Amino acid sequence: MSTKKIFYHFRRLNIFLMIVVLIFCITNFSFAQSLRYNVSKGEYQRKDSERVSIVGKIINIAYELQHRPSGANSQDSLFSKGRQGLLTSGGVMWTFIDNVKGQDLQWNKRYLGKFVKIDGWVFHDAQYIEIDTFSMDGQDYQWSNKTNSFQPVKNNEE
């Protein structure tokens, strides 16, 4: 094989490798953009475009499982201690991610049996919801870093 042919193949190989590296860099950059880590908060930030709304009724998860036709031996007081979740109209049960924003809907008994619209991020494979904001009884609730809890949003009606 002549030297000319070797340089020709080497140049084609270099171009191919550069394209592969470029594709790798672009895909990793887009993945990094979808899961941005906020160092100051110590958490991953999801894109707002990935937020969804889900509507359902706040239920006691163990009680609901126990009273289904096949009936689970859920032993509510022993294990889940009254943990609440969301039951959608299709009969799908969702669990709230156990973070600071999920605590109120997950444990506060005043919400039990009420219908709620939750805005946040869903993890379909695990049937978990990460709550961002929610609405109940015509009232919107938004997270307040000042009080470290959900507070009703004041609607300015003119």
C-alpha positions as CSV (number, residue, x, y, z in Angstrom):
1,M,0.0,0.0,0.0
2,S,1.4,3.4,-1.0
3,T,2.1,6.2,1.5
4,K,-0.6,8.3,-0.2
5,K,-3.3,5.7,0.5
6,I,-2.2,5.3,4.1
7,F,-2.5,9.1,4.7
8,Y,-5.9,9.1,2.9
9,H,-7.3,6.4,5.2
10,F,-5.7,7.9,8.3
11,R,-7.3,11.3,7.5
12,R,-10.8,9.6,7.0
13,L,-10.3,7.8,10.3
14,N,-9.5,11.1,12.1
15,I,-12.6,12.7,10.6
16,F,-14.7,9.8,11.8
17,L,-13.2,9.9,15.3
18,M,-13.8,13.7,15.5
19,I,-17.5,13.2,14.5
20,V,-17.9,10.4,17.2
21,V,-16.3,12.6,19.9
22,L,-18.5,15.6,18.8
23,I,-21.7,13.4,19.0
24,F,-20.6,12.1,22.4
25,C,-20.0,15.7,23.7
26,I,-23.4,17.0,22.4
27,T,-25.4,14.1,24.0
28,N,-23.6,14.4,27.3
29,F,-24.2,18.2,27.3
30,S,-27.9,17.8,26.7
31,F,-28.2,15.2,29.4
32,A,-26.3,17.4,31.8
33,Q,-28.7,20.2,31.0
34,S,-31.7,18.1,31.8
35,L,-30.3,17.3,35.3
36,R,-28.6,20.4,36.5
37,Y,-27.1,20.1,39.9
38,N,-27.5,23.2,42.1
39,V,-24.5,23.1,44.5
40,S,-25.9,25.8,46.8
41,K,-29.2,23.9,47.3
42,G,-27.6,20.5,47.1
43,E,-30.2,19.2,44.7
44,Y,-30.9,18.5,41.1
45,Q,-33.0,21.0,39.2
46,R,-35.5,19.6,36.6
47,K,-36.6,21.6,33.6
48,D,-40.0,23.4,33.9
49,S,-40.9,22.0,30.6
50,E,-41.0,18.5,32.2
51,R,-43.5,19.6,34.8
52,V,-47.0,18.0,34.7
53,S,-50.3,18.4,36.4
54,I,-52.0,15.4,38.0
55,V,-55.4,15.4,39.7
56,G,-56.7,13.0,42.3
57,K,-57.9,12.3,45.8
58,I,-55.6,12.3,48.8
59,I,-55.9,8.8,50.4
60,N,-54.3,6.7,53.1
61,I,-52.2,4.3,51.0
62,A,-52.2,1.4,53.4
63,Y,-56.0,1.6,54.0
64,E,-56.6,1.8,50.2
65,L,-54.5,-1.3,49.6
66,Q,-56.1,-3.2,52.4
67,H,-59.6,-2.5,51.1
68,R,-59.0,-3.4,47.5
69,P,-60.6,-6.6,46.2
70,S,-57.5,-8.7,46.7
71,G,-56.7,-6.9,50.0
72,A,-53.1,-6.4,51.0
73,N,-52.0,-7.1,54.6
74,S,-50.7,-3.5,54.8
75,Q,-50.6,-3.2,58.6
76,D,-50.9,0.6,58.4
77,S,-50.1,1.4,62.0
78,L,-47.0,-0.8,62.0
79,F,-45.3,0.2,58.8
80,S,-46.7,3.2,57.0
81,K,-48.0,5.1,60.0
82,G,-50.8,6.7,58.0
83,R,-48.8,7.8,55.0
84,Q,-51.0,9.5,52.4
85,G,-50.8,9.4,48.6
86,L,-52.8,10.3,45.5
87,L,-55.5,8.2,43.9
88,T,-56.3,9.2,40.3
89,S,-59.7,8.6,38.5
90,G,-58.1,5.7,36.7
91,G,-57.5,3.9,40.0
92,V,-53.7,4.5,39.9
93,M,-52.1,5.2,43.3
94,W,-49.2,7.7,43.5
95,T,-46.7,8.2,46.4
96,F,-45.2,11.5,47.2
97,I,-41.5,11.9,47.2
98,D,-40.4,12.2,50.7
99,N,-38.7,15.6,50.7
100,V,-39.6,18.8,52.4
101,K,-42.2,19.8,49.9
102,G,-43.9,16.3,50.0
103,Q,-44.3,16.2,53.8
104,D,-47.4,18.3,54.1
105,L,-49.6,16.3,51.7
106,Q,-48.0,13.1,52.8
107,W,-48.8,13.4,56.5
108,N,-51.3,16.2,57.2
109,K,-54.7,14.5,58.0
110,R,-56.7,17.6,57.1
111,Y,-56.1,16.8,53.4
112,L,-57.3,13.2,53.6
113,G,-60.2,12.6,51.3
114,K,-59.9,15.9,49.5
115,F,-59.3,16.4,45.7
116,V,-56.1,18.1,44.7
117,K,-54.3,19.2,41.6
118,I,-50.6,18.7,41.9
119,D,-48.0,20.4,39.7
120,G,-44.6,18.7,39.7
121,W,-42.6,15.9,38.2
122,V,-43.7,12.3,37.9
123,F,-41.6,9.2,37.9
124,H,-43.9,6.8,36.1
125,D,-41.8,3.6,36.6
126,A,-42.0,4.0,40.4
127,Q,-45.3,5.9,40.6
128,Y,-43.9,8.7,42.6
129,I,-44.7,12.4,42.3
130,E,-42.3,15.2,43.3
131,I,-44.5,18.2,44.3
132,D,-43.8,21.7,43.2
133,T,-47.2,23.4,43.9
134,F,-50.7,22.3,44.4
135,S,-54.3,23.5,44.3
136,M,-57.1,22.4,46.6
137,D,-60.7,23.7,47.1
138,G,-60.1,26.5,44.6
139,Q,-57.0,27.7,46.5
140,D,-53.5,27.6,45.1
141,Y,-50.6,26.7,47.4
142,Q,-47.0,27.7,46.7
143,W,-43.8,26.8,48.6
144,S,-42.4,29.5,50.8
145,N,-38.7,29.3,51.7
146,K,-39.3,31.9,54.5
147,T,-41.8,29.6,56.4
148,N,-40.5,26.4,55.0
149,S,-44.0,25.3,54.2
150,F,-46.8,25.6,51.6
151,Q,-48.7,28.9,51.9
152,P,-51.9,29.9,50.2
153,V,-51.4,32.2,47.2
154,K,-53.2,35.5,47.5
155,N,-55.3,36.0,44.3
156,N,-55.6,39.7,43.4
157,E,-59.1,40.0,42.0
158,E,-59.9,43.3,40.5
